Amino acid sequence: MRRLTSISTSTQICAIIGNPVAHSLSPAIHNAAFEELDLDFAYVAFRVENARNALAGMRALENFRGMSVTIPHKVEIIKHVDEISDLDRHIGSINTIINEDGRLVGLGTDGPGALKTIKDAGVDLEGRNVLMLGAGGAARAIAFTLAQNAGLARIALLDIDAAMLEQLSSDLEAGTNVNIVSDALTEATLADHMLHGDLIVHCTPVGMHPHEDSSLIPPELFRPEQVVFDVVYNPLKTRLLAQAEARGLKIISGVEMFINQAVLQFEHFTGHDAPEDVMRRVVMEHLLS
């Protein structure tokens, strides 16, 4: 983080809001990038239960430039911004807010960050089936982005929240041309859909620090040639990924998506090209320490 002596009345503040938020590496990654480019910015973290109140505070503070939004506010927060693109409104989930002189502009970087991560891993999704576990904010962003840009045959959605699952399923059916199926997440439905999933995308907090010993997928359900992508990035290799790798599957760590979406956020916050190498180094140092 910038030295206290360098923070002044002109310093632009950015923050991440969520609950929980203590695990977040966003302050470390963004402050290192600000320092690398010698920008008069500082980034902090706030545990927030009421997203609407948080945005009221952002709107009232002239130097509050940018906000990152994480679990559980990515869907709710969209109701309280002043401007949003048609695509992001259709997705119904955002993770970034920019304060333009008191006017709050919302946007999403999770979807583009995830798509770049999958492509960088060399995964060809043309005509493939995706199994997505979770139907919250990150799942919405990723599902819409993949449905619109990856040439998929099908997306199967599983979650324990029936209302959230039904909403995402109906929105995808209305807004994309991909075949969408959905089921309540149970042992039986998981086993059934694992028979058909080519790419497994895990979008729930299960396995996130400090509950590293948890995983939604029993390892005996993995099939050869499957790819497993876990959006959880702390720990670097979740139990889900470790067990998939032990079965010989290709795995994709959530840290890559985290870095890609953070790069896009940084550029929206500052208007400068992000020092991606610095941001990656800081994240890896924290996760491997």
C-alpha positions as CSV (number, residue, x, y, z in Angstrom):
1,M,0.0,0.0,0.0
2,R,1.1,3.6,-0.5
3,R,3.1,5.1,2.3
4,L,1.0,7.1,4.7
5,T,3.1,10.1,4.0
6,S,2.2,10.0,0.4
7,I,-1.6,10.0,1.0
8,S,-3.1,13.4,0.7
9,T,-6.5,15.2,0.2
10,S,-6.2,14.4,-3.6
11,T,-5.6,10.7,-3.2
12,Q,-8.2,8.6,-5.0
13,I,-9.7,5.8,-2.9
14,C,-10.8,2.4,-4.2
15,A,-12.2,-0.4,-2.2
16,I,-13.6,-3.9,-2.2
17,I,-16.9,-4.6,-0.4
18,G,-18.1,-8.1,0.5
19,N,-19.0,-10.4,3.4
20,P,-16.6,-12.1,4.1
21,V,-13.8,-10.0,2.7
22,A,-10.8,-10.6,5.1
23,H,-9.4,-13.2,2.6
24,S,-9.3,-10.8,-0.3
25,L,-6.0,-10.1,-2.1
26,S,-7.5,-7.1,-4.0
27,P,-5.9,-4.5,-1.7
28,A,-2.4,-6.1,-2.2
29,I,-2.7,-6.4,-5.9
30,H,-4.2,-3.0,-6.6
31,N,-1.9,-1.1,-4.3
32,A,1.2,-2.7,-5.8
33,A,0.0,-1.7,-9.2
34,F,-0.7,1.9,-8.1
35,E,2.8,2.1,-6.6
36,E,4.4,0.6,-9.7
37,L,2.9,3.4,-11.9
38,D,3.3,6.1,-9.1
39,L,-0.4,6.8,-9.1
40,D,-2.1,8.8,-6.3
41,F,-4.5,6.0,-5.4
42,A,-5.1,3.8,-2.4
43,Y,-7.2,0.6,-2.1
44,V,-8.8,-0.8,1.1
45,A,-11.3,-3.5,2.0
46,F,-14.7,-3.2,3.8
47,R,-16.8,-6.0,5.2
48,V,-20.3,-4.8,4.2
49,E,-23.7,-6.3,4.9
50,N,-25.8,-3.5,3.3
51,A,-24.7,-2.8,-0.2
52,R,-27.1,0.1,-0.8
53,N,-25.7,2.0,2.2
54,A,-22.1,1.4,0.9
55,L,-23.0,2.9,-2.4
56,A,-24.6,5.9,-0.7
57,G,-21.3,6.5,1.1
58,M,-19.4,6.1,-2.2
59,R,-21.7,8.6,-3.9
60,A,-21.1,11.1,-1.1
61,L,-17.3,11.0,-1.1
62,E,-15.7,13.0,-3.8
63,N,-12.4,11.0,-3.8
64,F,-14.1,7.6,-3.7
65,R,-13.2,6.6,-7.3
66,G,-13.7,2.9,-7.6
67,M,-15.3,-0.2,-6.0
68,S,-14.8,-3.9,-6.4
69,V,-17.8,-6.0,-5.4
70,T,-17.6,-9.6,-4.2
71,I,-19.8,-12.2,-2.5
72,P,-22.7,-11.7,-1.7
73,H,-23.4,-8.4,-3.3
74,K,-22.8,-8.8,-7.1
75,V,-26.5,-9.2,-7.9
76,E,-28.1,-6.9,-5.4
77,I,-25.7,-4.0,-6.1
78,I,-27.0,-3.6,-9.7
79,K,-30.2,-2.1,-8.3
80,H,-28.3,0.9,-6.8
81,V,-26.1,2.2,-9.6
82,D,-27.0,5.0,-11.9
83,E,-25.7,3.6,-15.2
84,I,-25.0,0.2,-16.6
85,S,-24.6,-1.3,-20.1
86,D,-27.4,-3.3,-21.7
87,L,-25.3,-6.4,-21.6
88,D,-24.4,-6.1,-17.9
89,R,-28.0,-5.3,-17.0
90,H,-29.1,-8.5,-18.9
91,I,-26.5,-10.5,-17.0
92,G,-27.9,-9.0,-13.8
93,S,-24.5,-9.1,-12.0
94,I,-21.7,-6.6,-11.7
95,N,-18.4,-6.5,-9.8
96,T,-17.1,-3.0,-10.6
97,I,-18.4,0.5,-9.9
98,I,-16.8,3.7,-11.1
99,N,-17.7,7.0,-9.4
100,E,-17.9,9.6,-12.2
101,D,-18.5,12.9,-10.2
102,G,-21.2,11.3,-8.0
103,R,-22.7,9.3,-10.8
104,L,-22.1,5.6,-10.2
105,V,-21.4,3.5,-13.3
106,G,-21.6,-0.3,-12.9
107,L,-19.9,-2.9,-15.0
108,G,-18.7,-6.5,-14.9
109,T,-15.2,-7.9,-15.5
110,D,-15.7,-11.4,-14.2
111,G,-17.1,-12.8,-17.5
112,P,-14.4,-11.4,-19.8
113,G,-11.7,-12.4,-17.2
114,A,-13.0,-15.9,-17.1
115,L,-13.3,-16.3,-20.9
116,K,-9.7,-15.1,-21.3
117,T,-8.6,-17.5,-18.6
118,I,-10.2,-20.5,-20.3
119,K,-8.8,-19.5,-23.7
120,D,-5.3,-19.0,-22.3
121,A,-5.5,-22.5,-20.9
122,G,-5.9,-23.8,-24.4
123,V,-9.4,-25.1,-23.9
124,D,-11.6,-25.3,-27.1
125,L,-15.3,-25.0,-26.0
126,E,-16.8,-25.2,-29.5
127,G,-19.7,-27.6,-29.3
128,R,-18.9,-28.6,-25.7
129,N,-21.1,-29.0,-22.6
130,V,-20.4,-26.9,-19.5
131,L,-21.5,-27.9,-16.1
132,M,-21.8,-24.9,-13.8
133,L,-22.0,-25.3,-10.0
134,G,-23.6,-22.2,-8.5
135,A,-26.0,-19.6,-9.9
136,G,-24.9,-16.4,-8.1
137,G,-23.1,-13.3,-9.4
138,A,-19.9,-14.9,-10.7
139,A,-21.9,-17.8,-12.3
140,R,-24.2,-15.3,-14.1
141,A,-21.3,-13.3,-15.5
142,I,-19.4,-16.4,-16.7
143,A,-22.5,-18.3,-18.0
144,F,-23.6,-15.3,-20.1
145,T,-20.1,-14.6,-21.4
146,L,-19.5,-18.3,-22.4
147,A,-23.0,-18.6,-23.9
148,Q,-22.4,-15.6,-26.1
149,N,-18.8,-16.1,-27.1
150,A,-17.7,-19.7,-26.8
151,G,-19.9,-21.7,-29.3
152,L,-21.1,-24.1,-26.6
153,A,-23.7,-26.9,-27.1
154,R,-25.1,-26.8,-23.6
155,I,-24.8,-25.2,-20.1
156,A,-26.1,-27.2,-17.2
157,L,-26.7,-25.3,-14.0
158,L,-26.8,-26.8,-10.5
159,D,-27.5,-24.9,-7.2
160,I,-29.3,-25.4,-3.9
161,D,-31.0,-22.0,-4.2
162,A,-34.1,-22.7,-6.3
163,A,-35.1,-19.1,-6.9
164,M,-31.6,-18.0,-8.0
165,L,-31.3,-21.1,-10.2
166,E,-34.6,-20.5,-11.9
167,Q,-33.8,-16.9,-12.5
168,L,-30.4,-17.6,-14.1
169,S,-31.8,-20.4,-16.2
170,S,-34.7,-18.3,-17.6
171,D,-32.5,-15.3,-18.2
172,L,-30.0,-17.4,-20.2
173,E,-32.8,-19.0,-22.2
174,A,-34.2,-15.6,-23.1
175,G,-30.8,-13.9,-23.8
176,T,-28.7,-16.6,-25.5
177,N,-29.0,-19.4,-28.1
178,V,-27.4,-22.1,-26.0
179,N,-29.3,-25.1,-24.7
180,I,-29.8,-24.5,-21.0
181,V,-30.8,-27.1,-18.4
182,S,-31.0,-26.7,-14.6
183,D,-31.4,-28.9,-11.6
184,A,-31.4,-28.6,-7.8
185,L,-27.9,-29.6,-6.6
186,T,-28.1,-33.0,-5.0
187,E,-25.8,-36.0,-4.9
188,A,-27.9,-37.7,-7.6
189,T,-28.2,-34.7,-10.0
190,L,-24.5,-33.9,-9.6
191,A,-23.6,-37.5,-10.5
192,D,-25.9,-37.4,-13.5
193,H,-24.6,-34.2,-14.9
194,M,-21.0,-35.1,-14.4
195,L,-21.5,-37.8,-17.0
196,H,-22.0,-35.1,-19.7
197,G,-19.9,-32.1,-18.6
198,D,-16.8,-31.3,-20.6
199,L,-15.9,-28.2,-18.6
200,I,-16.8,-28.0,-15.0
201,V,-17.0,-24.5,-13.6
202,H,-17.2,-24.2,-9.9
203,C,-18.8,-20.9,-8.8
204,T,-19.6,-21.3,-5.1
205,P,-17.5,-20.4,-2.0
206,V,-17.1,-24.1,-1.1
207,G,-13.4,-24.8,-0.6
208,M,-12.5,-21.1,-0.1
209,H,-10.1,-20.2,2.8
210,P,-10.5,-21.0,5.7
211,H,-12.5,-24.1,4.6
212,E,-9.9,-25.6,2.3
213,D,-10.9,-29.2,3.1
214,S,-14.3,-28.9,1.4
215,S,-15.3,-29.8,-2.2
216,L,-18.7,-30.3,-3.9
217,I,-17.5,-33.0,-6.2
218,P,-16.6,-36.5,-5.0
219,P,-13.4,-37.5,-7.0
220,E,-15.0,-40.7,-8.3
221,L,-17.3,-38.7,-10.4
222,F,-14.5,-37.2,-12.6
223,R,-14.2,-38.5,-16.2
224,P,-11.1,-38.5,-18.4
225,E,-10.7,-35.5,-20.7
226,Q,-12.8,-33.2,-18.4
227,V,-11.5,-29.8,-17.6
228,V,-12.1,-28.4,-14.1
229,F,-12.2,-24.6,-13.5
230,D,-12.6,-23.4,-9.9
231,V,-13.2,-19.6,-9.6
232,V,-12.0,-19.8,-5.9
233,Y,-8.4,-18.5,-5.9
234,N,-7.5,-18.7,-2.2
235,P,-6.1,-21.4,-1.7
236,L,-4.3,-21.4,-5.0
237,K,-5.1,-25.1,-5.6
238,T,-8.4,-26.0,-3.9
239,R,-9.3,-29.5,-2.8
240,L,-11.5,-29.7,-5.9
241,L,-8.6,-28.9,-8.2
242,A,-6.1,-31.1,-6.4
243,Q,-8.5,-34.1,-6.6
244,A,-9.2,-33.4,-10.3
245,E,-5.5,-33.1,-11.0
246,A,-4.8,-36.4,-9.2
247,R,-7.2,-38.1,-11.6
248,G,-5.3,-36.7,-14.5
249,L,-7.7,-33.9,-15.5
250,K,-6.7,-30.5,-16.8
251,I,-7.3,-27.9,-14.1
252,I,-7.7,-24.1,-14.2
253,S,-7.1,-22.1,-11.1
254,G,-9.3,-19.2,-10.1
255,V,-6.2,-17.1,-9.6
256,E,-6.0,-16.6,-13.4
257,M,-9.5,-15.2,-13.6
258,F,-8.8,-13.1,-10.5
259,I,-5.8,-11.5,-12.1
260,N,-7.5,-11.0,-15.5
261,Q,-10.6,-9.4,-13.9
262,A,-8.4,-7.2,-11.6
263,V,-6.4,-6.0,-14.6
264,L,-9.6,-4.8,-16.3
265,Q,-10.8,-3.2,-13.0
266,F,-7.5,-1.4,-12.6
267,E,-7.8,0.1,-16.1
268,H,-11.3,1.3,-15.4
269,F,-10.3,2.8,-12.1
270,T,-7.2,4.7,-13.4
271,G,-7.4,5.0,-17.2
272,H,-3.9,3.5,-17.4
273,D,-2.7,0.2,-18.7
274,A,-2.3,-2.2,-15.8
275,P,1.2,-3.6,-14.9
276,E,0.0,-7.2,-15.2
277,D,3.3,-8.7,-14.3
278,V,3.4,-6.8,-11.0
279,M,-0.1,-7.8,-10.2
280,R,0.5,-11.5,-10.9
281,R,3.7,-11.5,-8.9
282,V,2.0,-10.0,-5.8
283,V,-0.9,-12.5,-5.9
284,M,1.4,-15.5,-6.3
285,E,3.7,-14.2,-3.4
286,H,0.7,-14.0,-1.1
287,L,-0.8,-17.3,-2.1
288,L,2.5,-19.2,-1.9
289,S,3.7,-17.7,1.3
